[in-house]
Amino acid sequence: MKPVLQAVLFLGLVTPTFSAAPDIDFDGKSKHSKNASSNLSEATDILNATPIPEATNAVSPSGENSMGVFSKTAREITEAGEKVVEPIAVTDGKSSYEFMPNSVNSWEFKCGNQNSPPGKWSVCWSYSFRPAMAGHNHTPTGTLTYINPQTGKPLPTQICKSDIPVNTPYTINFKTPVYSSLVVEKSEFYGACSGVINDDVSLRVTVKNLIQLAELSAEPYFDFKDSEDQQAHPGNFYATPDTNAKMKKIAWEYYQQFNEKLMVNDIGLMWGGRYQTISPYNCWTDGQYHLYHRYGRQVDIRSIGMEAEKRQCLEEIACKYQVKPILEGKYPGSLLGHDYSGYSSAELDALDRVEHYHFNFARPTDMVVNPKDDARGTCPDPVATASVCPKKLGLTPLP
């Protein structure tokens, strides 16, 4: 063994093995946080990279040499217990996994040797994040890392453990950040087992088929916000198929009522997960702004300059599709009666951070949310309430 490597192995950067300690947090918020400077900017063209392919019969990575067999196994840890996480694909010996943002997991490393006398083995595990793969085209002010689930603090980007007895596993526990990202990992084995395991880990929500909201006809009936936020997250406007379908119907019916397009401010990123660009920006803990919008079922609609009649009609149309719009920011009507015709797009965006409509669509039955999502409002009984829209709803079918 080379002296430099031996010195690294004996540094003992070891994470305590997981136990059912009550200080491990499962409710979506780290109990501790720590800011650190970092430069994680990524090339914009990475956003167009081909997604990790699906594969069948994927197996956990392992290897064998004349001395022993080494392996690496992923497990998800919840309050209900542990379960093995199998790779979603294996290509050219590289395994690809999917973990949810804000989930607690573990890697179990093993070196087995049943044909030789007992020996010792060592392992070095390292990782790095590629947030642009998930739609983050900006440089965060907080280091994007895995988290120690017991302390809430970032894990080192390299952890080495030496002199482990053969047939004795070694476990590293980690919590993923609330932001989606690709993670490139490398595990190097030495001693009684020697070899290298390379893995790609995708931190994305459990909904696999988030799709981008798009026009359905040649005559558009909604617009998209164009601002610094969108430049930082060019992969915005991704939602579940059900959210997209209902949002298009709501926008179409509103267009039929007033011959005006709705302005879509924000939806979500292609892999889901938390996103924001407003300082302070800390990648492993929750903060203000876009607290939701992680699971592809929340849509923000611009409300600046919308008259009371149009607001009431929009709420009625949305309730027709089981969505109760929430006017976020100041009290309803606080920004009405002002002339915004001379405002720039950036100024309107700033105002919309104060007041906008938040649409919260139904959650698919198979969607797992961690942390818990926001509650949905209750619409009034349509039979007992007279329509406030100038035209009868649903006269023109959606093309």
C-alpha positions in Angstrom: 0.0 0.0 0.0 1.3 3.4 -0.9 2.3 5.6 2.1 0.0 8.5 1.1 -3.0 6.2 0.7 -2.2 4.5 4.0 -2.1 7.8 5.8 -5.5 8.7 4.3 -7.0 5.4 5.4 -5.8 5.8 8.9 -7.3 9.3 9.3 -10.5 7.6 10.4 -13.1 9.9 8.9 -15.8 7.6 10.2 -19.6 8.3 10.5 -21.3 6.6 13.5 -23.3 3.6 12.5 -27.1 4.3 12.5 -29.2 3.3 15.4 -32.8 4.2 16.3 -31.7 7.3 18.1 -34.5 9.8 18.7 -32.4 12.7 17.4 -32.6 11.6 13.8 -35.0 13.8 12.0 -37.7 12.5 9.6 -40.1 15.4 9.4 -38.3 17.3 6.6 -36.3 19.8 8.5 -32.7 19.4 9.6 -32.2 20.2 13.3 -29.0 21.9 12.6 -27.6 23.8 9.7 -24.2 25.2 8.6 -23.3 27.6 5.9 -20.3 27.2 3.8 -19.0 28.8 0.6 -19.0 26.8 -2.5 -18.9 27.0 -6.3 -21.2 24.4 -7.8 -22.0 26.1 -11.1 -22.7 23.7 -14.0 -22.9 24.0 -17.8 -26.3 24.9 -19.1 -26.1 22.2 -21.8 -26.0 19.5 -19.2 -29.8 20.1 -18.8 -30.2 18.4 -22.2 -28.4 15.3 -21.2 -30.1 11.9 -21.8 -31.9 10.6 -18.7 -30.6 7.6 -16.9 -32.2 4.6 -18.6 -34.6 2.2 -17.0 -33.3 -1.4 -16.7 -34.6 -4.8 -15.4 -32.9 -7.4 -13.3 -30.5 -4.8 -11.9 -28.4 -6.1 -9.0 -26.4 -4.4 -6.3 -22.8 -3.7 -7.3 -20.1 -6.2 -6.3 -16.7 -7.5 -7.3 -14.4 -10.5 -6.7 -10.7 -11.1 -6.7 -8.5 -13.9 -5.5 -8.7 -12.8 -1.9 -12.4 -12.0 -1.4 -15.7 -10.7 -2.6 -16.7 -7.0 -2.0 -20.1 -5.4 -2.3 -22.1 -2.2 -1.7 -25.8 -2.3 -0.7 -28.2 0.7 -0.4 -30.9 0.9 2.2 -33.7 3.4 2.9 -34.3 4.2 6.6 -37.7 5.3 7.7 -39.5 5.4 11.0 -41.1 2.1 10.0 -37.7 0.4 9.5 -35.2 -0.3 6.7 -35.6 -1.7 3.2 -33.0 -2.5 0.5 -32.9 -0.1 -2.5 -32.1 -1.8 -5.7 -30.4 0.0 -8.6 -32.8 1.2 -11.4 -30.2 0.4 -14.0 -26.7 -1.2 -14.5 -24.7 -0.1 -17.5 -21.1 -1.1 -18.2 -20.7 -2.2 -14.6 -22.0 1.2 -13.2 -25.2 1.0 -11.1 -27.7 3.9 -11.0 -29.9 4.5 -8.0 -32.8 6.8 -7.1 -33.2 8.3 -3.7 -35.8 10.9 -2.7 -34.7 14.3 -1.7 -34.8 14.7 2.1 -34.6 11.0 2.7 -32.4 9.0 5.2 -30.4 6.2 3.6 -27.3 4.1 4.2 -24.5 2.4 2.3 -23.4 -1.0 3.6 -19.9 -2.1 2.4 -18.8 -5.7 2.7 -15.7 -7.8 2.2 -16.3 -11.5 2.4 -13.6 -14.2 2.4 -14.5 -17.7 3.4 -11.7 -19.6 1.7 -8.7 -17.9 3.4 -7.7 -17.1 6.9 -9.4 -14.0 8.4 -7.8 -10.7 7.3 -8.4 -7.0 7.2 -9.9 -4.7 4.5 -10.4 -1.0 4.0 -12.7 1.2 2.0 -12.7 4.9 0.8 -16.1 6.3 -0.3 -16.3 9.7 -2.1 -19.1 11.6 -3.8 -19.7 14.9 -5.7 -23.0 16.6 -6.8 -24.1 17.6 -10.3 -27.1 19.9 -9.6 -27.5 21.1 -13.2 -28.7 17.7 -14.2 -31.8 18.3 -12.1 -32.4 21.9 -13.4 -30.3 24.1 -11.1 -28.4 26.4 -13.4 -26.9 28.7 -10.7 -24.3 28.7 -8.0 -25.7 28.2 -4.5 -24.2 29.9 -1.5 -24.4 26.7 0.5 -22.4 23.6 -0.1 -24.5 20.8 -1.7 -23.7 17.7 0.3 -25.1 14.6 2.0 -26.0 15.2 5.6 -25.3 13.4 8.8 -28.8 12.3 9.9 -27.9 12.4 13.6 -26.3 15.9 13.7 -27.9 17.6 10.7 -24.4 18.8 9.5 -22.8 18.0 6.1 -20.9 14.8 5.7 -17.3 14.9 4.4 -17.2 14.4 0.6 -14.7 11.5 1.3 -14.9 9.0 4.2 -12.3 6.3 4.7 -12.3 3.4 7.1 -9.3 1.0 7.6 -8.5 -2.3 9.3 -12.1 -3.7 9.1 -12.2 -7.5 9.9 -13.2 -9.6 6.9 -16.9 -10.5 6.9 -17.6 -7.5 9.1 -19.8 -4.9 7.2 -19.1 -1.1 7.4 -22.1 1.3 7.2 -22.3 5.0 6.4 -25.6 6.7 7.0 -26.6 9.8 5.2 -29.6 12.1 4.5 -30.1 13.6 1.1 -30.6 17.4 0.7 -34.0 18.8 -0.1 -32.7 19.7 -3.6 -32.7 17.2 -6.5 -29.4 16.5 -8.1 -27.2 13.8 -9.7 -24.6 12.5 -7.4 -21.5 10.7 -8.7 -20.0 8.3 -6.2 -16.9 6.1 -6.0 -16.1 3.3 -3.6 -12.5 2.0 -3.5 -11.7 -1.3 -1.6 -8.2 -2.3 -0.4 -6.6 -5.1 1.6 -8.4 -8.4 1.7 -10.7 -7.1 -1.0 -9.5 -4.7 -3.7 -11.5 -3.1 -6.5 -13.6 0.0 -7.4 -17.3 0.6 -7.6 -18.6 3.6 -9.5 -22.3 4.7 -9.1 -24.6 7.4 -10.3 -27.3 8.4 -7.7 -30.3 10.5 -8.8 -32.1 12.5 -6.1 -35.6 12.8 -7.5 -39.1 12.6 -6.3 -41.1 9.4 -6.5 -43.2 10.6 -9.4 -41.1 9.4 -12.3 -43.1 11.0 -15.1 -43.0 14.7 -14.4 -43.6 16.4 -17.8 -43.3 20.0 -18.9 -46.4 22.1 -19.3 -46.9 22.9 -23.0 -49.4 24.5 -25.3 -52.2 22.4 -26.8 -53.3 24.6 -29.6 -51.9 27.2 -32.1 -53.8 29.9 -30.2 -52.0 30.1 -26.8 -54.0 30.7 -23.7 -51.3 31.0 -21.1 -47.8 32.6 -20.8 -44.7 31.8 -18.8 -42.9 34.2 -16.5 -39.4 35.2 -17.8 -37.2 36.5 -15.1 -33.9 35.8 -13.3 -35.5 33.0 -11.5 -36.3 31.2 -14.7 -32.8 31.8 -16.0 -31.5 30.1 -12.9 -34.0 27.2 -13.3 -34.6 26.8 -17.1 -36.1 23.4 -16.4 -39.0 24.9 -14.6 -42.7 24.3 -15.4 -42.6 20.5 -14.8 -45.7 18.9 -13.3 -47.6 15.6 -13.0 -49.7 14.7 -16.0 -52.9 15.2 -14.0 -51.7 18.7 -12.9 -50.8 19.6 -16.5 -54.2 18.4 -17.9 -56.2 20.3 -15.3 -54.1 23.5 -15.5 -54.6 23.6 -19.3 -58.4 23.3 -18.9 -58.5 26.0 -16.3 -56.4 28.3 -18.5 -58.5 27.5 -21.6 -61.8 28.3 -19.8 -60.4 31.5 -18.4 -59.3 32.5 -21.9 -62.9 31.8 -23.2 -64.3 34.1 -20.5 -62.1 37.1 -20.9 -60.0 36.6 -24.0 -56.9 36.9 -21.7 -54.1 34.5 -21.0 -53.0 33.4 -17.5 -49.4 34.1 -16.5 -47.8 31.0 -15.0 -45.1 32.0 -12.6 -43.7 28.8 -11.2 -44.4 25.0 -11.2 -41.4 22.8 -10.5 -38.2 21.3 -11.8 -37.9 18.2 -14.0 -36.8 16.0 -11.1 -38.9 17.7 -8.5 -37.4 18.7 -5.2 -37.0 22.1 -3.6 -35.7 25.1 -5.5 -35.1 28.8 -4.9 -32.6 31.5 -5.8 -33.3 34.2 -3.3 -30.6 34.7 -0.6 -30.0 33.1 1.8 -29.8 29.9 -0.2 -28.8 26.8 1.8 -28.9 23.5 -0.1 -29.5 21.0 2.6 -32.1 22.8 4.7 -35.5 24.4 4.1 -35.9 28.2 4.0 -38.4 30.7 2.7 -39.8 30.9 -0.8 -41.1 27.9 -2.9 -41.5 25.9 0.3 -43.6 23.5 -1.8 -43.5 23.1 -5.6 -41.4 19.9 -5.0 -43.8 17.2 -6.3 -45.0 18.7 -9.5 -48.5 19.6 -8.3 -48.3 23.2 -7.3 -48.7 26.1 -9.8 -48.4 29.8 -9.1 -50.5 32.2 -11.2 -49.8 35.9 -11.5 -52.5 38.0 -9.8 -51.1 41.5 -10.2 -53.7 43.8 -11.9 -56.4 41.2 -12.1 -59.8 42.7 -11.4 -62.1 41.4 -8.7 -64.5 39.9 -11.2 -61.8 38.0 -13.0 -60.3 36.8 -9.7 -63.7 35.4 -8.6 -64.3 33.8 -12.0 -60.8 32.2 -12.0 -61.5 30.8 -8.5 -64.8 29.3 -9.7 -63.2 27.8 -12.8 -60.4 26.2 -10.7 -62.9 24.8 -8.2 -64.6 23.1 -11.1 -61.4 21.0 -11.4 -61.2 20.4 -7.6 -58.6 23.1 -7.0 -59.2 25.9 -4.5 -56.8 28.8 -5.4 -55.0 30.3 -2.4 -54.2 34.0 -2.7 -50.7 34.2 -1.1 -49.1 37.3 0.3 -51.0 40.3 1.5 -54.8 40.3 2.2 -57.0 39.8 -0.9 -57.4 43.0 -3.0 -54.5 44.7 -1.3 -52.8 45.4 -4.7 -56.0 46.2 -6.7 -56.8 49.6 -8.1 -53.2 50.4 -9.2 -52.0 51.0 -12.7 -49.2 48.5 -13.5 -49.0 49.2 -17.2 -45.7 50.9 -16.9 -44.0 48.3 -14.8 -41.2 46.1 -16.1 -41.3 42.4 -15.9 -38.8 42.3 -13.1 -41.0 44.8 -11.1 -44.1 42.7 -11.6 -42.2 39.6 -10.5 -41.2 41.4 -7.3 -44.8 42.4 -6.6 -45.9 38.8 -7.3 -43.7 37.6 -4.6 -46.0 39.6 -2.3 -49.3 38.4 -3.9 -50.1 35.6 -6.3 -52.5 32.6 -6.6 -51.2 29.3 -5.4 -52.9 26.3 -7.1 -52.6 23.0 -5.2 -53.6 20.1 -7.3 -54.5 16.6 -6.2 -51.7 14.2 -5.1 -51.4 10.9 -6.9 -52.2 8.0 -4.7 -48.8 6.4 -5.2 -46.8 9.6 -4.5 -44.6 9.6 -1.4 -44.0 13.1 0.1 -41.1 13.8 2.4 -41.5 16.4 4.0 -45.3 16.6 4.2 -46.9 18.6 1.5 -49.3 21.6 2.0 -53.0 21.0 2.6 -55.5 21.7 -0.1 -58.3 24.2 0.4 -62.1 23.3 0.2 -64.2 24.7 -2.6 -67.7 26.0 -2.0 -70.7 23.9 -3.0 -71.3 24.7 -6.7 -75.0 23.9 -6.4 -75.6 26.4 -3.6 -73.4 29.1 -5.2 -74.4 31.2 -8.2 -71.8 31.6 -11.0 -69.9 34.9 -11.1 -68.4 34.3 -14.6 -69.9 36.4 -17.4 -70.3 33.3 -19.7 -71.5 29.8 -19.0 -68.6 27.6 -18.1 -67.6 24.7 -20.4 -69.3 26.0 -23.6 -66.2 25.5 -25.7 -64.4 22.2 -25.3 -60.6 22.1 -24.8 -59.0 21.2 -28.2 
